[in-house]
Amino acid sequence: MSAKKVHFIGICGTAMGAVATAMARRGYEVTGSDENVYPPMSTFLQDEGIEVKAGYRAGNIPSGNELIVIGNAISRGNAEVEAVLERGLRYMSLPETMKEFFLWGKKNYVVTGTHGKTTTSSMLTWMMEDNGLEPSFMIGGIARNLKRGGRFTESSYCVLEGDEYDTAFFDKRSKFLHYLPHVVIVNNIEMDHADIYNNVDEIKLSFRRLLRVVPRNGVVFINADCPNCREVRALAEAELGEHVKFVGVGMGEEADVPISEVVLTPEGCRFRMKGETYEIPMVGEFNVRNAAMATNAALEAGLTPEQIRASLRKFEGVARRQEVRGTVNDVTVVDDFAHHPTAVAQAIDGLRQRFPKSRLWVLFDPRSNTMIRNLFQHELAKSLSKADFVVLSPVENYKNVGEENRLNEDTLCTEIEAQGTECHLGEGIDEIVAYVVAKVHPGDVLLVMSNGGFGGIHGKLLIALTK
């Protein structure tokens, strides 16, 4: 397909921004628009020289555009979408764009799962990059070692963060079904994306559809400790027979490749697998699992244990994954993307490991399509109660969720306090900052959790703490 001028609607989504910059680096004239423009993606696009329009208007689409890429967060009624349809312009989803322009003929390593996709795909990409394979990659975040979320090279290797969310308003298949997988990692499978899935069985079906297109000379590395993963594997093996190779990785007895001798310290983690010892400068058992999956995939790509060990020691993590934003007057502000009860609990446990003597605050922003519902209300209370103090941001937009299905933050706060953790329901960003700064002690850690910008609260906290 020939297309020289490409416009991205919803360009500040992490994956959209990564692919937009990759296309710009290939010589395409790229523009974009979004209504949520905030760092790190906004500054990343600016640094790449891509013009981003704030807000959606038909006039944002440059004349003579040959392709419009529509993000999966965009729906009918969007001014630019309506203009595209009315004018009969050529449009594609982001996964279709990737497949058409970048993925054919590659060995695509697709990293999937409810949690850990970004970190695992970043680790795997870095190991390949650090050892001269120059992989293409598309990751839903910016790894510090890689400095960007996407790049497409002439290498035969490509690492993709594979999301089970739907592709676009006009294509309800999971994104990862477009990715032509050669190797698949399945970190875990849980209920999520309650706006498009009714139950976890529908999610498991989507994963089974992905496994149907793994070639015979490929491999699936799957979490042997996750019951849903084991069920998906069993059903897929029954359906596909010997056409797909499965390798279970985990800490339990059912693992084909066991993870053992796990040691957790404030500086990082150590584990053994396949007779080799590996170390990572990251905290949390969940990061051990991420590293183990990435290591198996790197071995499949031909890297040696020695190469993998050296690369893991140098891995610097991913923006917004337990990222220290600053320390003022001995109070540390940490940013994390966690927004699902399992990920929230794992992030808190990881910070406990890293700051064992500190009081831990969690400032939680329930804004994802799953978290604004009461689907996981009790589980969320249990996870958040692992902290010493919890501050909840008020839900700003229930996104047409009926009142009977909404997260009840008053009840959530009551449940958290019933488990022995102090909880405060904030009234807005400024009130939350004032409340926290008035009560915080030197040595405390403030863990800010949101899959959005949270009103720039990280910077506001650091400024207020200086006063």
LOLUM-267361 format. One record per residue (C-alpha): residue number from 0; x, y, z. Coordinates in pm, 1 decimal. Example, Ala and Ser with C-alpha at 12.3 -4.5 7.8 and 13.67 -1.06 7.14 Angstrom:
2
(pt 0, (1230.0, -450.0, 780.0))
(pt 1, (1367.0, -106.0, 714.0))
//
This chain:
467
(pt 0, (0.0, 0.0, 0.0))
(pt 1, (124.5, 348.6, -82.0))
(pt 2, (48.1, 627.2, 165.9))
(pt 3, (263.2, 933.9, 220.8))
(pt 4, (42.8, 1149.7, 444.2))
(pt 5, (-101.4, 978.1, 750.7))
(pt 6, (-323.1, 1129.2, 1020.2))
(pt 7, (-373.4, 957.1, 1359.7))
(pt 8, (-699.4, 1018.8, 1547.5))
(pt 9, (-619.8, 956.6, 1913.9))
(pt 10, (-244.4, 986.7, 1866.7))
(pt 11, (-155.0, 1025.4, 2235.8))
(pt 12, (-247.6, 669.7, 2322.2))
(pt 13, (82.8, 499.2, 2399.7))
(pt 14, (59.1, 249.6, 2114.3))
(pt 15, (-75.6, 505.6, 1867.7))
(pt 16, (205.6, 744.4, 1950.6))
(pt 17, (466.7, 473.7, 1914.6))
(pt 18, (345.9, 368.6, 1569.1))
(pt 19, (301.5, 729.4, 1458.4))
(pt 20, (664.1, 808.3, 1540.6))
(pt 21, (779.3, 488.6, 1373.2))
(pt 22, (598.8, 585.9, 1052.4))
(pt 23, (740.9, 938.9, 1070.4))
(pt 24, (1089.8, 790.6, 1098.7))
(pt 25, (1016.8, 592.4, 781.3))
(pt 26, (949.3, 913.4, 594.0))
(pt 27, (571.7, 946.9, 617.8))
(pt 28, (423.6, 1290.0, 681.6))
(pt 29, (245.5, 1229.3, 1012.5))
(pt 30, (-5.2, 1446.9, 1196.6))
(pt 31, (-239.6, 1366.4, 1480.6))
(pt 32, (-502.7, 1484.2, 1724.9))
(pt 33, (-616.7, 1395.4, 2074.6))
(pt 34, (-819.8, 1541.2, 2359.8))
(pt 35, (-595.7, 1398.3, 2634.9))
(pt 36, (-252.5, 1546.8, 2578.5))
(pt 37, (-15.1, 1486.6, 2871.3))
(pt 38, (339.5, 1356.3, 2933.6))
(pt 39, (519.6, 1135.2, 2869.0))
(pt 40, (358.1, 1079.8, 2527.8))
(pt 41, (289.1, 1444.7, 2449.2))
(pt 42, (651.5, 1544.9, 2504.2))
(pt 43, (771.2, 1234.9, 2320.2))
(pt 44, (569.8, 1325.7, 2009.5))
(pt 45, (684.7, 1685.2, 2030.0))
(pt 46, (1047.9, 1571.9, 2046.7))
(pt 47, (986.7, 1359.0, 1734.9))
(pt 48, (861.8, 1663.5, 1544.3))
(pt 49, (499.9, 1542.4, 1507.3))
(pt 50, (231.4, 1810.4, 1513.7))
(pt 51, (-48.7, 1724.9, 1756.9))
(pt 52, (-377.5, 1913.5, 1759.7))
(pt 53, (-560.9, 1938.1, 2092.4))
(pt 54, (-924.1, 1838.1, 2054.6))
(pt 55, (-1106.4, 1675.4, 1764.1))
(pt 56, (-1221.4, 1886.8, 1468.7))
(pt 57, (-1281.9, 1802.5, 1104.3))
(pt 58, (-1033.1, 2072.7, 1010.1))
(pt 59, (-752.0, 1882.0, 1184.0))
(pt 60, (-736.0, 1637.0, 892.8))
(pt 61, (-487.1, 1780.5, 641.2))
(pt 62, (-600.6, 1806.1, 282.3))
(pt 63, (-465.0, 1537.2, 55.5))
(pt 64, (-437.2, 1282.1, 335.3))
(pt 65, (-408.9, 927.3, 199.7))
(pt 66, (-465.9, 728.7, 519.5))
(pt 67, (-642.3, 790.3, 850.6))
(pt 68, (-550.4, 568.9, 1147.2))
(pt 69, (-832.4, 554.6, 1402.2))
(pt 70, (-747.5, 461.0, 1761.3))
(pt 71, (-953.0, 209.1, 1954.5))
(pt 72, (-1062.3, 474.1, 2206.9))
(pt 73, (-1238.4, 668.4, 1928.7))
(pt 74, (-1610.1, 616.2, 1864.7))
(pt 75, (-1888.4, 737.4, 1637.0))
(pt 76, (-1976.7, 1097.9, 1700.3))
(pt 77, (-1613.5, 1203.7, 1700.1))
(pt 78, (-1593.5, 1505.3, 1466.9))
(pt 79, (-1296.7, 1368.0, 1275.5))
(pt 80, (-1442.5, 1018.6, 1239.7))
(pt 81, (-1764.2, 1161.3, 1101.4))
(pt 82, (-1565.9, 1371.3, 853.1))
(pt 83, (-1364.7, 1065.7, 743.9))
(pt 84, (-1681.8, 864.8, 680.8))
(pt 85, (-1862.4, 1148.0, 503.7))
(pt 86, (-1566.4, 1223.9, 276.1))
(pt 87, (-1501.1, 858.1, 197.1))
(pt 88, (-1139.6, 872.0, 316.1))
(pt 89, (-933.4, 556.8, 354.5))
(pt 90, (-912.7, 452.0, 719.1))
(pt 91, (-762.8, 163.5, 915.2))
(pt 92, (-730.3, 57.1, 1277.1))
(pt 93, (-391.1, 74.9, 1445.6))
(pt 94, (-337.7, -306.4, 1445.0))
(pt 95, (-433.3, -320.9, 1075.1))
(pt 96, (-184.9, -42.2, 1003.7))
(pt 97, (91.8, -227.8, 1184.0))
(pt 98, (14.5, -551.7, 1004.9))
(pt 99, (0.1, -389.5, 662.1))
(pt 100, (309.7, -171.2, 693.6))
(pt 101, (539.3, -355.0, 935.2))
(pt 102, (460.1, -715.8, 1035.1))
(pt 103, (448.6, -934.1, 725.0))
(pt 104, (753.7, -1158.7, 698.0))
(pt 105, (876.3, -1095.1, 1054.4))
(pt 106, (926.3, -1329.0, 1350.1))
(pt 107, (673.5, -1156.4, 1572.1))
(pt 108, (707.3, -1210.7, 1947.4))
(pt 109, (365.8, -1121.1, 2091.5))
(pt 110, (354.5, -1057.6, 2467.2))
(pt 111, (4.2, -1090.5, 2613.6))
(pt 112, (-175.7, -1117.8, 2946.8))
(pt 113, (-383.2, -908.8, 3184.1))
(pt 114, (-73.8, -782.6, 3368.5))
(pt 115, (294.7, -735.3, 3293.5))
(pt 116, (276.8, -696.7, 2915.5))
(pt 117, (463.3, -366.7, 2897.5))
(pt 118, (745.8, -466.3, 3130.9))
(pt 119, (790.2, -813.1, 2977.9))
(pt 120, (793.1, -685.7, 2619.7))
(pt 121, (1035.1, -407.7, 2721.7))
(pt 122, (1269.8, -658.4, 2884.0))
(pt 123, (1263.4, -887.9, 2581.1))
(pt 124, (1318.0, -600.0, 2339.5))
(pt 125, (1608.1, -466.8, 2545.8))
(pt 126, (1776.2, -808.9, 2557.0))
(pt 127, (1754.2, -833.1, 2177.9))
(pt 128, (1866.3, -472.2, 2131.1))
(pt 129, (2155.5, -500.6, 2376.1))
(pt 130, (2286.3, -803.8, 2188.6))
(pt 131, (2275.7, -660.4, 1839.0))
(pt 132, (1951.3, -804.1, 1698.2))
(pt 133, (1806.5, -453.6, 1635.9))
(pt 134, (1445.5, -570.7, 1672.8))
(pt 135, (1138.1, -385.9, 1561.1))
(pt 136, (907.1, -328.0, 1854.6))
(pt 137, (578.3, -173.4, 1959.2))
(pt 138, (524.4, -137.1, 2331.9))
(pt 139, (245.6, 37.9, 2521.9))
(pt 140, (490.7, 245.8, 2723.2))
(pt 141, (838.6, 392.7, 2702.3))
(pt 142, (1122.3, 174.5, 2835.7))
(pt 143, (1411.3, 385.5, 2964.5))
(pt 144, (1670.6, 174.0, 2783.9))
(pt 145, (1486.4, 211.1, 2453.8))
(pt 146, (1382.8, 579.1, 2482.6))
(pt 147, (1069.1, 522.9, 2275.9))
(pt 148, (764.7, 299.3, 2248.3))
(pt 149, (800.3, 187.3, 1888.8))
(pt 150, (1050.0, 135.8, 1612.6))
(pt 151, (1049.2, -69.1, 1295.1))
(pt 152, (1377.5, -190.1, 1148.7))
(pt 153, (1494.1, -432.7, 881.8))
(pt 154, (1557.5, -700.3, 1146.1))
(pt 155, (1359.9, -1023.9, 1119.2))
(pt 156, (1266.5, -990.2, 1489.7))
(pt 157, (970.5, -788.1, 1612.6))
(pt 158, (841.7, -764.3, 1971.6))
(pt 159, (478.8, -657.8, 2019.6))
(pt 160, (280.3, -587.5, 2331.2))
(pt 161, (-40.0, -776.6, 2253.0))
(pt 162, (-361.4, -640.7, 2401.3))
(pt 163, (-684.9, -839.1, 2420.5))
(pt 164, (-889.6, -517.8, 2403.3))
(pt 165, (-1097.7, -468.4, 2090.0))
(pt 166, (-939.0, -320.4, 1779.4))
(pt 167, (-1164.0, -25.0, 1689.1))
(pt 168, (-1529.4, 81.9, 1686.8))
(pt 169, (-1556.2, -85.5, 1344.9))
(pt 170, (-1359.4, -403.0, 1436.9))
(pt 171, (-1448.2, -578.3, 1762.3))
(pt 172, (-1179.0, -846.6, 1741.3))
(pt 173, (-891.1, -834.7, 1992.2))
(pt 174, (-595.7, -627.3, 1879.4))
(pt 175, (-348.2, -912.8, 1909.8))
(pt 176, (-531.5, -1119.0, 1647.7))
(pt 177, (-376.6, -891.7, 1382.3))
(pt 178, (-15.8, -946.6, 1493.2))
(pt 179, (91.8, -1258.0, 1295.3))
(pt 180, (250.0, -1427.8, 1600.9))
(pt 181, (552.8, -1655.6, 1578.2))
(pt 182, (615.8, -1669.3, 1953.8))
(pt 183, (346.3, -1587.3, 2210.5))
(pt 184, (390.0, -1511.8, 2581.2))
(pt 185, (77.9, -1542.5, 2797.9))
(pt 186, (163.7, -1385.7, 3134.9))
(pt 187, (-176.7, -1438.3, 3299.1))
(pt 188, (-548.3, -1420.8, 3220.3))
(pt 189, (-802.5, -1243.7, 3442.5))
(pt 190, (-1129.9, -1060.1, 3401.2))
(pt 191, (-1070.2, -707.9, 3271.0))
(pt 192, (-1210.4, -462.3, 3015.2))
(pt 193, (-1560.6, -492.1, 3155.3))
(pt 194, (-1685.0, -247.5, 2894.1))
(pt 195, (-1641.7, -505.6, 2615.4))
(pt 196, (-1624.0, -846.0, 2791.7))
(pt 197, (-1913.5, -985.9, 2993.3))
(pt 198, (-1705.4, -1246.6, 3175.1))
(pt 199, (-1364.6, -1409.8, 3184.9))
(pt 200, (-1479.9, -1692.7, 2956.2))
(pt 201, (-1509.6, -1445.4, 2669.1))
(pt 202, (-1152.9, -1330.3, 2737.0))
(pt 203, (-1026.9, -1689.2, 2739.8))
(pt 204, (-1195.9, -1748.0, 2404.2))
(pt 205, (-1008.8, -1451.4, 2257.3))
(pt 206, (-677.1, -1595.9, 2376.4))
(pt 207, (-765.9, -1932.9, 2223.3))
(pt 208, (-827.6, -1759.2, 1890.3))
(pt 209, (-480.5, -1605.0, 1909.1))
(pt 210, (-319.1, -1943.6, 1972.8))
(pt 211, (-490.2, -2087.9, 1664.2))
(pt 212, (-258.7, -1889.4, 1437.0))
(pt 213, (75.5, -1970.7, 1601.4))
(pt 214, (276.6, -2170.2, 1343.8))
(pt 215, (421.2, -2516.6, 1402.0))
(pt 216, (775.1, -2377.4, 1419.9))
(pt 217, (667.8, -2121.0, 1681.3))
(pt 218, (607.6, -2162.1, 2055.1))
(pt 219, (371.3, -2043.5, 2328.6))
(pt 220, (519.9, -1964.1, 2671.3))
(pt 221, (228.2, -1966.8, 2915.9))
(pt 222, (191.7, -1911.4, 3291.2))
(pt 223, (168.6, -2258.4, 3447.6))
(pt 224, (54.5, -2112.4, 3782.8))
(pt 225, (-253.4, -1932.8, 3647.0))
(pt 226, (-569.3, -2150.8, 3643.7))
(pt 227, (-718.7, -1962.6, 3348.9))
(pt 228, (-396.0, -2003.4, 3151.5))
(pt 229, (-391.2, -2377.0, 3223.5))
(pt 230, (-751.9, -2407.4, 3101.6))
(pt 231, (-677.7, -2213.9, 2782.1))
(pt 232, (-372.8, -2431.0, 2718.0))
(pt 233, (-567.4, -2753.0, 2768.9))
(pt 234, (-846.9, -2645.5, 2534.4))
(pt 235, (-601.8, -2519.6, 2271.8))
(pt 236, (-395.7, -2840.7, 2283.3))
(pt 237, (-711.3, -3047.2, 2243.2))
(pt 238, (-814.4, -2837.0, 1945.9))
(pt 239, (-475.4, -2796.9, 1775.8))
(pt 240, (-301.6, -3120.9, 1865.4))
(pt 241, (69.0, -3111.6, 1781.4))
(pt 242, (40.6, -2806.4, 1557.2))
(pt 243, (140.7, -2568.6, 1839.0))
(pt 244, (415.8, -2611.8, 2099.3))
(pt 245, (331.2, -2505.7, 2457.0))
(pt 246, (580.5, -2443.9, 2739.4))
(pt 247, (443.2, -2376.9, 3087.3))
(pt 248, (657.9, -2143.0, 3297.8))
(pt 249, (597.0, -2096.8, 3670.3))
(pt 250, (680.5, -2160.0, 4032.7))
(pt 251, (441.2, -2449.9, 4088.3))
(pt 252, (462.8, -2822.9, 4024.6))
(pt 253, (282.0, -2805.1, 3689.3))
(pt 254, (551.0, -2592.3, 3523.1))
(pt 255, (745.3, -2738.7, 3231.4))
(pt 256, (1012.1, -2477.0, 3309.5))
(pt 257, (1023.5, -2413.7, 3687.7))
(pt 258, (1124.7, -2080.9, 3842.9))
(pt 259, (1304.5, -2153.0, 4171.5))
(pt 260, (1524.7, -2007.5, 4445.9))
(pt 261, (1357.3, -1668.3, 4428.3))
(pt 262, (1527.2, -1404.0, 4647.0))
(pt 263, (1366.7, -1060.5, 4696.9))
(pt 264, (1568.6, -764.2, 4830.4))
(pt 265, (1516.3, -384.6, 4839.5))
(pt 266, (1761.2, -357.8, 4547.1))
(pt 267, (1605.6, -621.6, 4320.9))
(pt 268, (1539.8, -993.1, 4272.3))
(pt 269, (1727.1, -1313.4, 4193.0))
(pt 270, (1594.0, -1646.2, 4060.0))
(pt 271, (1704.4, -1971.0, 3896.5))
(pt 272, (1564.0, -2128.6, 3581.5))
(pt 273, (1696.9, -2402.8, 3352.9))
(pt 274, (2006.0, -2436.5, 3574.3))
(pt 275, (2098.3, -2068.2, 3541.5))
(pt 276, (2076.9, -1778.9, 3788.1))
(pt 277, (1942.5, -1441.0, 3677.7))
(pt 278, (1918.6, -1105.7, 3857.5))
(pt 279, (1701.3, -802.1, 3787.9))
(pt 280, (1731.9, -452.1, 3939.5))
(pt 281, (1354.9, -442.9, 3994.6))
(pt 282, (1138.1, -532.3, 4293.1))
(pt 283, (840.5, -763.8, 4324.9))
(pt 284, (774.8, -1131.3, 4257.8))
(pt 285, (564.3, -1024.7, 3959.8))
(pt 286, (877.7, -884.8, 3796.6))
(pt 287, (1051.0, -1219.2, 3851.0))
(pt 288, (772.6, -1377.4, 3648.5))
(pt 289, (800.8, -1106.0, 3383.3))
(pt 290, (1176.5, -1160.0, 3358.4))
(pt 291, (1138.5, -1538.2, 3341.7))
(pt 292, (897.3, -1512.8, 3049.5))
(pt 293, (1119.0, -1263.9, 2867.0))
(pt 294, (1422.1, -1486.4, 2928.2))
(pt 295, (1253.7, -1792.1, 2776.9))
(pt 296, (1159.3, -1591.6, 2468.5))
(pt 297, (1512.9, -1451.8, 2440.6))
(pt 298, (1657.2, -1803.1, 2457.9))
(pt 299, (1416.6, -1900.0, 2178.0))
(pt 300, (1561.5, -1612.4, 1975.1))
(pt 301, (1910.1, -1757.7, 2015.2))
(pt 302, (2053.2, -1546.0, 2295.7))
(pt 303, (2274.6, -1720.4, 2552.5))
(pt 304, (2220.4, -1717.2, 2930.6))
(pt 305, (2534.9, -1505.2, 2965.1))
(pt 306, (2399.6, -1245.2, 2722.1))
(pt 307, (2061.4, -1242.6, 2895.1))
(pt 308, (2215.9, -1205.0, 3241.5))
(pt 309, (2421.3, -906.1, 3133.9))
(pt 310, (2124.6, -736.0, 2969.7))
(pt 311, (1886.9, -791.7, 3262.5))
(pt 312, (2132.2, -630.5, 3502.7))
(pt 313, (2125.8, -317.8, 3285.6))
(pt 314, (1748.0, -301.6, 3243.4))
(pt 315, (1625.1, 36.6, 3370.7))
(pt 316, (1250.9, -23.6, 3377.8))
(pt 317, (955.3, 147.0, 3211.6))
(pt 318, (806.3, 493.7, 3258.3))
(pt 319, (507.0, 486.1, 3496.3))
(pt 320, (595.3, 142.0, 3634.8))
(pt 321, (706.9, 205.8, 3995.3))
(pt 322, (883.8, 517.4, 3869.0))
(pt 323, (1022.6, 749.0, 4136.0))
(pt 324, (915.3, 1099.0, 4031.8))
(pt 325, (1107.4, 1275.1, 4306.9))
(pt 326, (1193.3, 1300.3, 4675.9))
(pt 327, (1131.8, 1621.9, 4871.9))
(pt 328, (1195.6, 1662.4, 5245.1))
(pt 329, (1247.3, 1284.1, 5268.2))
(pt 330, (904.8, 1208.9, 5115.7))
(pt 331, (918.6, 1002.4, 4795.4))
(pt 332, (655.4, 1024.0, 4518.6))
(pt 333, (623.6, 710.3, 4302.6))
(pt 334, (414.0, 679.7, 3986.2))
(pt 335, (255.6, 350.9, 3877.6))
(pt 336, (13.1, 254.6, 3600.7))
(pt 337, (-160.2, -16.5, 3808.1))
(pt 338, (-541.6, -1.4, 3788.9))
(pt 339, (-659.8, -361.4, 3842.2))
(pt 340, (-684.9, -520.0, 4191.7))
(pt 341, (-418.0, -780.5, 4116.7))
(pt 342, (-174.6, -523.7, 3978.3))
(pt 343, (-249.8, -285.2, 4266.5))
(pt 344, (-163.8, -553.2, 4522.2))
(pt 345, (153.4, -647.5, 4335.0))
(pt 346, (267.3, -285.8, 4312.0))
(pt 347, (212.7, -231.1, 4684.6))
(pt 348, (401.6, -550.6, 4769.7))
(pt 349, (686.5, -438.8, 4544.8))
(pt 350, (710.2, -99.0, 4715.5))
(pt 351, (707.9, -273.3, 5055.4))
(pt 352, (1009.1, -470.5, 4936.0))
(pt 353, (1183.7, -156.9, 4809.9))
(pt 354, (1101.4, 66.4, 5110.9))
(pt 355, (1062.9, -180.3, 5399.4))
(pt 356, (1079.6, 82.8, 5677.8))
(pt 357, (851.2, 344.5, 5520.8))
(pt 358, (486.4, 425.2, 5573.4))
(pt 359, (315.3, 366.4, 5241.4))
(pt 360, (40.3, 589.4, 5104.4))
(pt 361, (-163.0, 491.1, 4798.6))
(pt 362, (-336.4, 765.2, 4601.0))
(pt 363, (-572.2, 573.3, 4372.5))
(pt 364, (-753.4, 711.3, 4068.3))
(pt 365, (-1036.0, 474.5, 3958.3))
(pt 366, (-1082.5, 570.1, 3594.6))
(pt 367, (-1046.7, 257.9, 3377.7))
(pt 368, (-1357.5, 105.2, 3222.8))
(pt 369, (-1330.9, -184.3, 3468.2))
(pt 370, (-1247.3, 9.7, 3785.5))
(pt 371, (-1540.9, 253.0, 3758.5))
(pt 372, (-1766.6, -51.7, 3794.4))
(pt 373, (-1839.6, -244.2, 4113.6))
(pt 374, (-1722.7, -568.6, 3951.8))
(pt 375, (-1408.5, -583.5, 4168.9))
(pt 376, (-1512.2, -357.4, 4455.4))
(pt 377, (-1435.5, -607.4, 4732.5))
(pt 378, (-1112.6, -724.8, 4567.8))
(pt 379, (-1000.1, -363.8, 4524.2))
(pt 380, (-1062.4, -291.9, 4892.7))
(pt 381, (-852.9, -593.6, 4989.1))
(pt 382, (-567.5, -487.1, 4760.4))
(pt 383, (-565.0, -122.2, 4867.5))
(pt 384, (-576.0, -215.6, 5236.2))
(pt 385, (-219.7, -345.8, 5200.3))
(pt 386, (-112.4, 20.9, 5226.5))
(pt 387, (-94.0, 223.5, 5547.8))
(pt 388, (-304.0, 508.2, 5408.6))
(pt 389, (-536.0, 522.3, 5107.6))
(pt 390, (-667.4, 832.5, 4933.2))
(pt 391, (-931.2, 784.3, 4663.5))
(pt 392, (-987.0, 1027.4, 4380.3))
(pt 393, (-1354.4, 1082.3, 4295.5))
(pt 394, (-1471.4, 913.8, 3976.9))
(pt 395, (-1497.6, 1190.9, 3719.0))
(pt 396, (-1686.4, 1005.9, 3446.9))
(pt 397, (-1890.7, 687.1, 3480.9))
(pt 398, (-1903.3, 658.4, 3099.4))
(pt 399, (-2271.5, 563.1, 3078.7))
(pt 400, (-2236.9, 293.8, 3345.9))
(pt 401, (-2572.9, 245.2, 3518.9))
(pt 402, (-2591.5, 347.5, 3884.9))
(pt 403, (-2647.5, -11.3, 3998.2))
(pt 404, (-2316.2, -115.1, 3836.3))
(pt 405, (-2100.7, 176.8, 3951.2))
(pt 406, (-1811.2, 163.3, 4193.3))
(pt 407, (-1935.9, 295.1, 4528.2))
(pt 408, (-1641.3, 487.1, 4668.0))
(pt 409, (-1804.7, 549.1, 5007.8))
(pt 410, (-1852.7, 174.7, 5052.1))
(pt 411, (-1502.1, 108.8, 4920.1))
(pt 412, (-1355.2, 348.2, 5177.9))
(pt 413, (-1557.1, 181.7, 5454.8))
(pt 414, (-1435.1, -164.1, 5347.7))
(pt 415, (-1073.0, -46.5, 5341.6))
(pt 416, (-1100.1, 99.1, 5691.8))
(pt 417, (-1267.4, -220.4, 5817.6))
(pt 418, (-943.8, -397.8, 5721.8))
(pt 419, (-734.4, -162.8, 5934.4))
(pt 420, (-617.2, 93.7, 5678.3))
(pt 421, (-700.6, 462.8, 5703.5))
(pt 422, (-893.1, 583.5, 5396.6))
(pt 423, (-988.7, 929.5, 5272.5))
(pt 424, (-1225.1, 1003.7, 4984.6))
(pt 425, (-1085.0, 1310.8, 4814.1))
(pt 426, (-1286.4, 1594.4, 4665.8))
(pt 427, (-1045.2, 1679.2, 4382.6))
(pt 428, (-676.1, 1708.9, 4303.0))
(pt 429, (-607.0, 2023.8, 4505.3))
(pt 430, (-791.3, 1893.9, 4810.3))
(pt 431, (-607.4, 1559.5, 4790.5))
(pt 432, (-269.0, 1733.2, 4769.9))
(pt 433, (-350.5, 1955.5, 5069.3))
(pt 434, (-478.6, 1659.2, 5271.8))
(pt 435, (-174.2, 1441.8, 5205.3))
(pt 436, (85.7, 1713.5, 5258.0))
(pt 437, (-74.8, 1806.7, 5592.3))
(pt 438, (-50.9, 1449.4, 5722.3))
(pt 439, (264.5, 1308.4, 5561.4))
(pt 440, (580.6, 1236.1, 5766.7))
(pt 441, (947.5, 1232.1, 5660.0))
(pt 442, (1032.6, 886.2, 5529.2))
(pt 443, (685.7, 824.9, 5384.3))
(pt 444, (633.0, 694.6, 5029.6))
(pt 445, (342.0, 823.4, 4819.0))
(pt 446, (240.2, 568.3, 4554.2))
(pt 447, (22.0, 733.8, 4290.1))
(pt 448, (-181.4, 483.9, 4086.4))
(pt 449, (-367.4, 576.9, 3769.0))
(pt 450, (-385.0, 475.5, 3404.8))
(pt 451, (-431.3, 842.7, 3317.1))
(pt 452, (-266.5, 1172.6, 3402.2))
(pt 453, (-439.7, 1210.1, 3742.8))
(pt 454, (-446.7, 1587.1, 3695.8))
(pt 455, (-69.4, 1617.3, 3716.4))
(pt 456, (-85.0, 1531.1, 4085.6))
(pt 457, (274.7, 1403.6, 4097.4))
(pt 458, (421.4, 1744.4, 4022.6))
(pt 459, (171.0, 1920.4, 4247.0))
(pt 460, (267.4, 1695.8, 4538.5))
(pt 461, (638.7, 1762.0, 4488.6))
(pt 462, (580.5, 2139.0, 4472.4))
(pt 463, (359.4, 2136.3, 4781.0))
(pt 464, (609.5, 1927.2, 4975.6))
(pt 465, (879.9, 2191.9, 4919.2))
(pt 466, (662.7, 2442.5, 5106.6))
//
